[in-house]
Amino acid sequence: MTTLKEILDLPRFSNIHVINKQADLSREVETIEITETPDVALYLPKNTFLLTTAMAFQNNPKMLCDFIHSLNELPVAGLGIKLGRFISELDAEVIAFADKLNFPLLQIPSTVTLGTLSHQLLSYVWDQQTDKLYYALDIQKKFSNLMIKGADLRTLVSHLGTVLKRPVMLVNPFTEIIAESKHFQQDLSFANYHQHQLIPYLKNRQHTDKEASFLFEIDNDNKLLVTVFPIKMNAYFPYLLVIFKADQIPYPFSQFAIEQANTVLLHTLYKNLKVTESKLKLREGFFSQLMKKTSQNKKPATNWLDYGKDYGLVRSSTYTIILVHFENEESIIDNNLEAERYHLTYEWLERQLSHHFGNALLFPVKDTHYYGVLLQKTEPKLKNKLSLIHHQLKERLPITLHFSIGNNVNEVTSIHFSYKEALETYKTIAQTTSLEFVHYYQTKGFKQLIENTPLEQVDHFCTTTLKKLAFPISDMDKELRKTLKTFLESQCDITLTAKLLFIHRNTVKYRIAKCEEIFETPINDPNLSLRLRLALELTEEESLNEK
C-alpha cells in the first residue's frame, strides 16, 4: 500500500508541499490522473491522486469546495493544484473546508509540468506495486515448496509468522488453536490474549460472516489489532488464519501476499481431507464385512483378528457396538453441509474416543451418514463419557449426536449381533422425539420375538401345548392354569407354590397331578416345561381377559 506520506518523504518529490494542516496523508494512492473537468469524480477510480491547474474554479471558491467534496466522497487520495497560472493562492474558505474533511490539498510547483509529474508519480506507484507482486509471488513459491515437501500446518503457520514478523495462528472449526508461530512462546502475553479474549470472540463470530475477513481490537490499553482470514475450504465451519498486529506489518506487505499463504493452507487442508476420506473408505469396507452375518461362518475368529489388526482389532472377552448418529437428519437438505458435518464429526470422535476409551475403534457405516464405534473392553461410566463427548461438541458447533448401544458379546464372530441391536435401537429412536441422547438396546420379550409369526400358528402352538388350559372356561380349569403357572415360576417347588397361592401343599400336589393327566407328561420334563412357560406367557393376556 503506497500512501501520500511515503511519496512526499521521497527526495524527488520534496518540491510538493501540503497546503492544509489537517490533511490525512495516510490515504492510499493507486493511480495518478490529470483533469480540468469539474465533474470528473463521476469517472475517476478510487484512491486516485488527482493533478490539476484548477482553471475551471478561477475566482469561484464555492465551486472548488463542491469539487473537493465530490472527490472526498469517492474517495480520492488527494488533490494536487499547480498554483500560479490560473489561481495564485487558494482562498481560506477552501483550505478550511478541506481541513474539515481531512482532505489533502497539495501544491504542485509551477516549474513542473503536470504531465512530467504524473509520469514520475505513476512510475513510482507502479514500481511499488510490482515490488509487492514479486514479494507475494516469492511467498507463494516458498509456501508451495513447503507444501510439496509435505510440510504440515504447524510448519506453514510458523513460516508465515517468520515472513510477516507478526504472531500468527490457525484455528480449526472447533475454535481450537492447532498451529501458531514462535511468537507465542517468546511472548507469554499473547497466550493470555488468545485464551481470555480471542477464542471467546471467535466463538461469537463463528456463525455470522464465514466468507469475509474481519478485524477487531483486543487489549483496550495497548489497542492490539487482530485480523482474521477465513480459509474457505468449506462454507459453514471454516478454519481461521489469525494475524496479530496486522496494522503494523511493515513493507512490503499486500493483501495478495496473505491470500497466497491462505491458498497454500487451503490446499494443505484439502489434501488432509482427501487422505482422511481414503482412510475412511478402507475402514468402511472392513466394518461392512465384519458386520455381515454370512461372513462370520467363512472366517474363524483368528482370521478376523489377523485381518483386522491394521484397524486396531484385538482379542477380547467383551465387544460392544455403538452407532453414532445425528439429530434431525432428514432436516438437512444441503449436501455440502451434510458432508462437512460428517467429516467434522469423525475428526471429533476420533480424538475424543482415543482420550476417553481404551482400544475403541471408529468406523463409517456403509451407505449411511452415521458411524459405528467398536468397544473392545467393558467401559465403566459409559453413559457419562458419551454425554461429555456430546456436550463438548455441541458447545463448539451446532451438531447434536445420539448414541445407540447394542449388548455386549464375547466373540469377534458375534459382533454383528451387537451391531444389529444397536441398529434396531437407532431405528426405534428415529421414530421418537426422545430428549435422551444415549440409548441402550431393550431386550425383547417372548411376544416381541414372535411378533412377525402368523397369529394362527401362535394359537396352534399354545392350544397343542396347554390343551384346554390355553383358554380355560370353567373355574376349575382356571385354577389349574393359575397353579401351573405359579408352580413353574417357583422352579417346581411345591411348598413355595402353596405359600404364594395361600393353599395347602396337598392341594398343589393334587392340581399338578391333574395337569400331568391333561398333558400326559410329567411337568418337570425339560422340554415340556419350556413349552408350557412360553405358551402360558403368550396366552396370559387373553386368559386374563376371559376372567
C-alpha positions as CSV (number, residue, x, y, z in Angstrom):
1,M,0.0,0.0,0.0
2,T,1.5,3.3,-1.1
3,T,0.4,6.4,0.8
4,L,0.8,10.1,0.2
5,K,3.2,10.4,3.1
6,E,5.5,7.8,1.5
7,I,5.5,9.8,-1.7
8,L,6.2,13.1,0.0
9,D,9.0,11.7,2.0
10,L,10.9,10.8,-1.1
11,P,13.6,13.4,-2.1
12,R,12.5,13.6,-5.7
13,F,9.0,14.7,-4.7
14,S,10.2,17.1,-2.0
15,N,9.0,20.1,-4.1
16,I,5.4,19.1,-3.5
17,H,4.0,20.8,-0.4
18,V,1.0,20.2,1.8
19,I,-1.3,23.2,1.9
20,N,-3.7,22.4,4.7
21,K,-2.7,21.4,8.2
22,Q,-5.4,18.7,8.8
23,A,-4.6,16.7,5.6
24,D,-4.8,12.9,6.1
25,L,-1.6,11.8,4.4
26,S,-2.2,8.1,5.2
27,R,-4.6,7.9,2.2
28,E,-3.7,5.2,-0.3
29,V,-2.5,6.1,-3.8
30,E,-3.2,3.5,-6.5
31,T,-3.1,5.7,-9.6
32,I,-2.5,9.3,-10.9
33,E,-4.9,11.3,-13.1
34,I,-4.8,14.8,-14.6
35,T,-8.1,16.8,-15.1
36,E,-9.6,20.2,-15.6
37,T,-13.2,18.9,-15.6
38,P,-15.5,19.9,-12.7
39,D,-17.5,16.6,-12.7
40,V,-14.5,14.3,-13.1
41,A,-15.4,12.5,-9.8
42,L,-18.0,10.6,-11.8
43,Y,-15.3,8.9,-13.8
44,L,-12.3,8.5,-11.5
45,P,-11.2,5.2,-9.9
46,K,-10.9,5.2,-6.2
47,N,-7.6,6.2,-4.5
48,T,-6.6,8.4,-7.3
49,F,-4.1,11.3,-6.7
50,L,-5.6,14.0,-8.9
51,L,-3.5,16.7,-10.5
52,T,-5.0,20.0,-11.9
53,T,-4.4,23.7,-12.5
54,A,-7.9,24.4,-11.1
55,M,-8.6,26.5,-14.2
56,A,-12.3,25.8,-14.0
57,F,-12.5,27.2,-10.5
58,Q,-10.8,30.5,-11.1
59,N,-12.5,33.2,-8.9
60,N,-15.1,30.6,-7.7
61,P,-14.0,29.1,-4.3
62,K,-17.5,27.8,-3.6
63,M,-17.4,25.7,-6.7
64,L,-14.0,24.4,-5.7
65,C,-15.3,23.4,-2.3
66,D,-18.1,21.4,-4.0
67,F,-15.5,19.8,-6.2
68,I,-13.4,18.8,-3.2
69,H,-16.5,17.3,-1.5
70,S,-17.2,15.1,-4.5
71,L,-13.6,13.9,-4.6
72,N,-13.7,13.1,-0.9
73,E,-16.9,11.1,-1.3
74,L,-15.3,8.8,-3.9
75,P,-12.7,8.8,-2.2
76,V,-9.6,10.1,-3.9
77,A,-6.1,10.2,-2.2
78,G,-5.7,14.0,-2.6
79,L,-5.8,17.0,-4.9
80,G,-2.5,18.4,-6.3
81,I,-3.0,22.0,-7.6
82,K,-0.5,23.8,-9.7
83,L,-0.7,27.4,-8.4
84,G,0.4,30.4,-10.3
85,R,-1.1,30.1,-13.7
86,F,-4.8,30.4,-13.1
87,I,-5.0,30.6,-9.3
88,S,-2.2,32.3,-7.5
89,E,-3.3,31.4,-4.0
90,L,-6.1,29.2,-2.5
91,D,-8.9,31.0,-0.7
92,A,-9.0,30.5,3.1
93,E,-12.6,29.2,2.7
94,V,-11.3,26.3,0.5
95,I,-8.5,25.4,2.9
96,A,-10.9,25.4,5.9
97,F,-13.3,23.2,4.0
98,A,-10.6,20.7,3.1
99,D,-9.4,20.7,6.8
100,K,-12.9,19.9,7.9
101,L,-12.8,16.8,5.7
102,N,-9.1,16.0,6.4
103,F,-8.8,16.1,2.7
104,P,-5.2,16.6,1.4
105,L,-4.5,19.7,-0.7
106,L,-1.0,19.7,-2.2
107,Q,0.8,22.5,-4.1
108,I,2.5,21.5,-7.3
109,P,5.4,23.7,-8.2
110,S,4.9,26.0,-11.2
111,T,8.2,24.9,-12.7
112,V,7.0,21.3,-13.3
113,T,4.5,20.3,-15.9
114,L,1.6,18.1,-14.8
115,G,2.4,15.5,-17.5
116,T,6.0,15.1,-16.2
117,L,5.0,14.9,-12.6
118,S,2.2,12.4,-13.5
119,H,4.8,10.2,-15.3
120,Q,7.2,10.3,-12.3
121,L,4.4,9.5,-9.8
122,L,3.0,6.7,-11.8
123,S,6.4,5.2,-12.3
124,Y,6.9,5.2,-8.5
125,V,3.5,3.8,-7.7
126,W,3.8,1.0,-10.4
127,D,7.3,0.1,-9.2
128,Q,5.8,-0.2,-5.7
129,Q,3.0,-2.4,-7.0
130,T,5.5,-4.5,-8.9
131,D,7.7,-5.0,-5.9
132,K,4.7,-6.1,-3.9
133,L,3.7,-8.5,-6.6
134,Y,7.2,-10.0,-6.7
135,Y,7.1,-10.3,-2.9
136,A,3.8,-12.1,-3.0
137,L,4.9,-14.4,-5.7
138,D,8.1,-15.2,-3.8
139,I,5.9,-16.0,-0.7
140,Q,3.7,-18.3,-2.9
141,K,6.8,-20.0,-4.2
142,K,8.2,-20.6,-0.8
143,F,4.9,-21.9,0.6
144,S,4.3,-24.1,-2.4
145,N,7.7,-25.7,-2.0
146,L,7.0,-26.4,1.7
147,M,3.6,-27.9,0.7
148,I,5.2,-30.1,-2.0
149,K,7.8,-31.3,0.5
150,G,4.9,-32.4,2.8
151,A,5.1,-29.6,5.4
152,D,2.3,-29.8,8.0
153,L,0.1,-27.0,9.1
154,R,2.3,-26.1,12.0
155,T,5.3,-25.6,9.8
156,L,3.4,-23.5,7.3
157,V,2.0,-21.2,10.0
158,S,5.3,-20.9,11.7
159,H,6.9,-19.9,8.4
160,L,4.2,-17.3,7.8
161,G,4.8,-15.8,11.2
162,T,8.5,-15.5,10.3
163,V,7.8,-13.9,6.9
164,L,5.4,-11.3,8.3
165,K,7.3,-10.8,11.6
166,R,4.0,-11.0,13.4
167,P,2.3,-13.5,15.6
168,V,0.1,-15.9,13.5
169,M,-2.2,-18.8,14.5
170,L,-4.5,-21.2,12.8
171,V,-7.9,-22.0,14.5
172,N,-9.9,-25.1,13.5
173,P,-13.8,-25.2,13.2
174,F,-13.9,-26.3,16.9
175,T,-12.3,-22.9,17.8
176,E,-9.2,-24.8,18.9
177,I,-5.7,-23.5,18.1
178,I,-4.0,-26.1,16.1
179,A,-0.9,-24.2,14.9
180,E,0.9,-21.0,16.0
181,S,4.1,-19.1,15.2
182,K,7.0,-18.9,17.7
183,H,5.9,-15.5,18.9
184,F,3.5,-17.2,21.4
185,Q,6.4,-19.0,23.1
186,Q,8.6,-15.9,23.1
187,D,6.0,-13.5,24.5
188,L,3.6,-15.1,27.0
189,S,1.3,-12.1,26.9
190,F,-0.1,-13.4,23.6
191,A,-1.1,-16.6,25.3
192,N,-3.3,-14.6,27.6
193,Y,-4.9,-12.8,24.7
194,H,-5.9,-15.9,22.8
195,Q,-7.2,-17.7,25.9
196,H,-9.2,-14.9,27.5
197,Q,-10.2,-12.6,24.6
198,L,-9.5,-14.1,21.2
199,I,-11.1,-17.5,21.4
200,P,-14.4,-16.3,23.0
201,Y,-14.6,-13.6,20.3
202,L,-14.1,-16.1,17.5
203,K,-16.8,-18.4,19.0
204,N,-19.3,-15.5,18.9
205,R,-18.4,-14.6,15.3
206,Q,-18.3,-18.3,14.2
207,H,-21.9,-18.4,12.9
208,T,-22.0,-14.9,11.3
209,D,-20.0,-14.0,8.2
210,K,-17.9,-17.0,7.2
211,E,-16.6,-15.6,4.0
212,A,-15.1,-12.2,4.6
213,S,-12.0,-11.3,6.7
214,F,-12.6,-9.1,9.7
215,L,-10.5,-7.0,12.0
216,F,-11.1,-6.4,15.7
217,E,-9.3,-5.0,18.7
218,I,-8.3,-6.8,21.9
219,D,-6.4,-5.3,24.8
220,N,-8.0,-1.9,25.0
221,D,-5.0,-0.4,26.7
222,N,-2.5,-1.2,24.0
223,K,-5.0,-1.2,21.1
224,L,-3.8,-4.5,19.7
225,L,-5.5,-5.2,16.4
226,V,-6.1,-8.7,15.2
227,T,-7.1,-9.6,11.6
228,V,-8.9,-12.9,10.9
229,F,-9.0,-14.5,7.4
230,P,-11.4,-17.4,6.9
231,I,-9.8,-20.3,4.9
232,K,-12.7,-21.0,2.5
233,M,-12.3,-24.8,2.3
234,N,-16.0,-25.0,3.3
235,A,-18.8,-22.5,3.7
236,Y,-20.1,-23.4,7.1
237,F,-17.3,-24.1,9.6
238,P,-14.1,-22.6,8.2
239,Y,-10.6,-22.7,9.5
240,L,-9.4,-19.2,10.6
241,L,-6.0,-17.7,9.9
242,V,-5.4,-15.1,12.7
243,I,-2.7,-12.4,12.5
244,F,-1.8,-10.2,15.5
245,K,-0.7,-6.6,15.0
246,A,-1.8,-6.7,11.4
247,D,-1.9,-2.9,11.2
248,Q,1.8,-2.8,11.9
249,I,3.0,-5.2,9.3
250,P,5.9,-3.5,7.5
251,Y,6.5,-3.0,3.8
252,P,6.5,-5.0,1.5
253,F,3.1,-6.2,2.6
254,S,-0.1,-6.6,0.5
255,Q,-3.4,-8.4,0.8
256,F,-2.3,-10.5,-2.1
257,A,0.7,-11.9,-0.1
258,I,-1.7,-13.0,2.7
259,E,-4.0,-14.6,0.1
260,Q,-1.2,-16.6,-1.3
261,A,-0.4,-18.1,2.2
262,N,-4.1,-18.6,2.7
263,T,-4.3,-20.5,-0.6
264,V,-1.4,-22.8,0.3
265,L,-3.1,-23.5,3.7
266,L,-6.3,-24.3,1.9
267,H,-4.6,-26.8,-0.4
268,T,-2.9,-28.5,2.6
269,L,-6.2,-28.8,4.4
270,Y,-7.8,-30.2,1.3
271,K,-5.0,-32.7,0.9
272,N,-5.5,-33.8,4.5
273,L,-9.2,-34.1,3.9
274,K,-8.7,-36.4,0.9
275,V,-6.2,-38.6,2.9
276,T,-8.8,-38.9,5.6
277,E,-11.5,-39.8,3.1
278,S,-9.3,-42.5,1.7
279,K,-8.7,-43.9,5.2
280,L,-12.4,-43.8,5.9
281,K,-13.2,-45.8,2.7
282,L,-10.9,-48.6,3.8
283,R,-12.3,-48.7,7.3
284,E,-15.8,-48.6,5.9
285,G,-15.1,-51.7,3.8
286,F,-13.7,-53.7,6.7
287,F,-16.5,-52.8,9.1
288,S,-19.1,-53.7,6.4
289,Q,-17.6,-57.2,6.1
290,L,-17.3,-57.7,9.9
291,M,-21.0,-56.8,10.3
292,K,-22.2,-59.3,7.8
293,K,-23.6,-62.5,9.4
294,T,-22.9,-64.6,6.3
295,S,-19.2,-63.7,6.5
296,Q,-18.9,-64.9,10.1
297,N,-19.2,-68.6,9.1
298,K,-16.5,-68.3,6.5
299,K,-13.8,-66.8,8.7
300,P,-13.0,-68.0,12.2
301,A,-12.1,-65.6,15.0
302,T,-8.3,-66.0,14.5
303,N,-8.7,-64.9,10.8
304,W,-10.7,-61.8,11.7
305,L,-8.2,-60.8,14.3
306,D,-5.4,-61.2,11.8
307,Y,-7.4,-59.3,9.1
308,G,-8.4,-56.6,11.5
309,K,-5.1,-55.9,13.2
310,D,-4.3,-53.0,10.9
311,Y,-7.6,-51.4,12.0
312,G,-6.9,-51.9,15.7
313,L,-9.0,-55.1,16.3
314,V,-7.7,-57.1,19.2
315,R,-8.7,-60.3,21.1
316,S,-11.1,-59.6,23.9
317,S,-13.8,-61.2,26.0
318,T,-16.1,-58.2,25.5
319,Y,-17.2,-56.4,22.3
320,T,-19.9,-53.7,22.1
321,I,-21.2,-51.7,19.1
322,I,-22.3,-48.1,19.4
323,L,-23.9,-46.3,16.5
324,V,-23.3,-42.6,16.5
325,H,-26.0,-40.6,14.5
326,F,-27.2,-37.1,14.2
327,E,-30.4,-35.4,15.4
328,N,-32.9,-34.3,12.8
329,E,-31.0,-36.0,9.9
330,E,-33.9,-35.5,7.5
331,S,-33.9,-31.7,8.0
332,I,-30.5,-31.4,6.4
333,I,-31.1,-30.5,2.7
334,D,-27.8,-29.0,1.9
335,N,-25.4,-31.8,0.7
336,N,-22.3,-29.7,1.4
337,L,-23.4,-29.0,5.0
338,E,-24.1,-32.7,5.5
339,A,-20.7,-33.8,4.1
340,E,-18.9,-31.2,6.2
341,R,-20.8,-32.2,9.4
342,Y,-20.0,-35.8,8.7
343,H,-16.2,-35.2,8.4
344,L,-16.0,-32.9,11.3
345,T,-17.9,-35.4,13.5
346,Y,-15.4,-38.1,12.5
347,E,-12.5,-35.8,13.4
348,W,-14.1,-35.0,16.8
349,L,-15.0,-38.6,17.6
350,E,-11.6,-39.9,16.6
351,R,-9.8,-37.6,19.1
352,Q,-12.4,-38.0,21.9
353,L,-12.5,-41.8,21.7
354,S,-8.8,-42.1,22.0
355,H,-8.9,-39.8,25.0
356,H,-11.8,-41.4,26.9
357,F,-11.7,-45.1,25.9
358,G,-9.2,-47.9,25.6
359,N,-9.0,-49.7,22.3
360,A,-12.2,-48.1,20.9
361,L,-12.4,-48.2,17.1
362,L,-14.3,-45.8,14.9
363,F,-15.7,-46.8,11.5
364,P,-18.0,-45.2,8.9
365,V,-21.1,-47.3,8.2
366,K,-21.6,-48.0,4.5
367,D,-24.3,-46.1,2.7
368,T,-25.3,-44.1,5.8
369,H,-24.3,-40.8,7.5
370,Y,-23.6,-42.3,10.8
371,Y,-20.6,-44.0,12.5
372,G,-20.0,-47.3,14.3
373,V,-17.9,-47.4,17.4
374,L,-16.5,-50.8,18.5
375,L,-15.6,-51.0,22.2
376,Q,-13.2,-53.9,22.9
377,K,-13.5,-54.0,26.7
378,T,-16.0,-53.2,29.4
379,E,-16.2,-49.4,29.8
380,P,-17.2,-48.1,33.2
381,K,-19.3,-44.9,33.3
382,L,-20.0,-45.3,29.6
383,K,-23.0,-43.0,29.6
384,N,-21.1,-40.3,31.4
385,K,-18.3,-40.4,28.8
386,L,-20.6,-40.3,25.9
387,S,-22.5,-37.4,27.5
388,L,-19.3,-35.5,27.8
389,I,-18.4,-36.1,24.1
390,H,-21.9,-34.9,23.1
391,H,-21.9,-31.7,25.2
392,Q,-18.4,-30.6,24.3
393,L,-19.1,-30.9,20.6
394,K,-22.5,-29.1,21.0
395,E,-20.7,-26.2,22.8
396,R,-18.4,-25.7,19.7
397,L,-20.7,-26.5,16.7
398,P,-24.4,-26.8,16.1
399,I,-24.1,-30.6,15.9
400,T,-26.2,-32.9,18.2
401,L,-25.1,-36.5,18.5
402,H,-27.1,-39.6,19.6
403,F,-25.6,-42.9,20.6
404,S,-27.5,-46.2,20.2
405,I,-25.8,-49.1,22.1
406,G,-26.1,-52.9,21.5
407,N,-25.5,-55.6,24.1
408,N,-22.1,-57.0,24.9
409,V,-20.9,-60.1,23.0
410,N,-18.0,-62.4,23.9
411,E,-16.6,-63.3,20.4
412,V,-15.4,-61.5,17.4
413,T,-17.7,-63.6,15.3
414,S,-20.7,-62.4,17.3
415,I,-20.1,-58.7,16.9
416,H,-22.7,-58.5,14.2
417,F,-25.3,-59.3,16.9
418,S,-24.4,-56.2,18.9
419,Y,-24.5,-54.2,15.7
420,K,-28.0,-55.5,14.8
421,E,-29.2,-54.5,18.3
422,A,-27.6,-51.0,18.0
423,L,-29.2,-50.6,14.6
424,E,-32.6,-51.6,15.8
425,T,-32.2,-49.2,18.7
426,Y,-31.3,-46.4,16.3
427,K,-34.4,-47.1,14.1
428,T,-36.6,-47.0,17.2
429,I,-35.1,-43.7,18.3
430,A,-35.5,-42.2,14.8
431,Q,-39.3,-42.6,15.2
432,T,-39.5,-40.8,18.5
433,T,-38.7,-37.3,19.9
434,S,-36.7,-38.6,22.8
435,L,-34.7,-35.9,24.7
436,E,-32.1,-38.5,25.7
437,F,-29.1,-38.9,23.5
438,V,-27.7,-42.2,24.9
439,H,-29.9,-45.2,24.1
440,Y,-29.5,-48.8,25.2
441,Y,-30.9,-51.8,23.4
442,Q,-34.0,-53.1,25.1
443,T,-34.1,-56.9,25.2
444,K,-37.3,-58.3,23.7
445,G,-39.8,-60.5,25.5
446,F,-41.4,-63.6,24.1
447,K,-44.2,-61.7,22.3
448,Q,-41.8,-59.4,20.6
449,L,-39.7,-62.3,19.4
450,I,-42.6,-63.8,17.6
451,E,-44.4,-60.6,16.6
452,N,-44.0,-61.5,12.9
453,T,-45.3,-65.0,13.3
454,P,-48.9,-65.5,12.0
455,L,-51.5,-65.5,14.8
456,E,-52.9,-68.8,13.7
457,Q,-49.5,-70.5,14.2
458,V,-49.2,-68.9,17.7
459,D,-52.7,-70.1,18.7
460,H,-52.0,-73.6,17.3
461,F,-48.8,-73.8,19.4
462,C,-50.5,-72.6,22.6
463,T,-53.5,-74.9,22.2
464,T,-51.5,-78.1,21.4
465,T,-49.2,-77.3,24.4
466,L,-51.6,-76.2,27.1
467,K,-54.7,-78.0,25.6
468,K,-57.8,-76.9,27.5
469,L,-55.7,-74.7,29.8
470,A,-54.7,-72.4,26.9
471,F,-58.0,-70.6,27.1
472,P,-59.8,-72.0,30.1
473,I,-63.5,-71.6,30.5
474,S,-64.5,-73.5,33.7
475,D,-63.4,-72.2,37.2
476,M,-61.6,-75.5,37.8
477,D,-59.5,-75.1,34.6
478,K,-58.7,-71.5,35.5
479,E,-57.5,-72.6,38.9
480,L,-55.4,-75.4,37.4
481,R,-53.8,-72.9,35.0
482,K,-53.0,-70.4,37.8
483,T,-51.5,-73.1,39.9
484,L,-49.4,-74.5,37.0
485,K,-48.0,-71.0,36.2
486,T,-47.1,-70.3,39.8
487,F,-45.5,-73.8,40.1
488,L,-43.3,-73.3,37.1
489,E,-42.3,-69.8,38.2
490,S,-41.4,-71.3,41.6
491,Q,-39.0,-73.7,39.9
492,C,-41.4,-76.6,40.6
493,D,-41.2,-76.1,44.4
494,I,-44.5,-77.3,46.0
495,T,-44.0,-75.6,49.3
496,L,-43.3,-72.2,47.7
497,T,-46.2,-72.6,45.3
498,A,-48.6,-73.3,48.2
499,K,-47.3,-70.3,50.1
500,L,-47.7,-67.9,47.2
501,L,-51.3,-69.2,46.5
502,F,-52.3,-69.4,50.1
503,I,-53.4,-73.1,49.8
504,H,-52.3,-76.4,51.3
505,R,-49.4,-78.4,49.9
506,N,-51.6,-81.3,49.2
507,T,-53.9,-79.1,47.1
508,V,-50.9,-78.1,45.0
509,K,-49.9,-81.8,44.6
510,Y,-53.5,-82.6,43.5
511,R,-53.7,-79.9,40.9
512,I,-50.3,-80.6,39.4
513,A,-51.2,-84.2,39.1
514,K,-54.4,-83.2,37.3
515,C,-52.3,-81.1,34.9
516,E,-50.0,-84.0,34.2
517,E,-53.1,-86.1,33.3
518,I,-54.0,-83.4,30.8
519,F,-50.5,-83.2,29.3
520,E,-49.8,-86.9,29.6
521,T,-46.2,-86.0,30.6
522,P,-44.5,-85.0,33.9
523,I,-44.4,-81.3,34.5
524,N,-40.7,-81.3,35.3
525,D,-39.9,-82.7,31.9
526,P,-37.4,-80.0,30.5
527,N,-38.9,-79.8,27.0
528,L,-42.5,-79.7,28.3
529,S,-41.6,-77.2,31.0
530,L,-40.1,-74.8,28.5
531,R,-43.0,-75.1,26.1
532,L,-45.5,-74.6,28.9
533,R,-43.9,-71.5,30.2
534,L,-43.7,-70.0,26.7
535,A,-47.4,-70.9,25.9
536,L,-48.5,-69.5,29.3
537,E,-46.7,-66.2,28.6
538,L,-48.2,-65.9,25.1
539,T,-51.8,-66.6,26.3
540,E,-51.6,-64.7,29.6
541,E,-53.4,-61.6,28.3
542,E,-56.2,-63.5,26.6
543,S,-56.6,-65.7,29.7
544,L,-56.9,-62.6,31.9
545,N,-59.5,-61.2,29.5
546,E,-61.5,-64.3,29.9
547,K,-61.7,-63.7,33.6
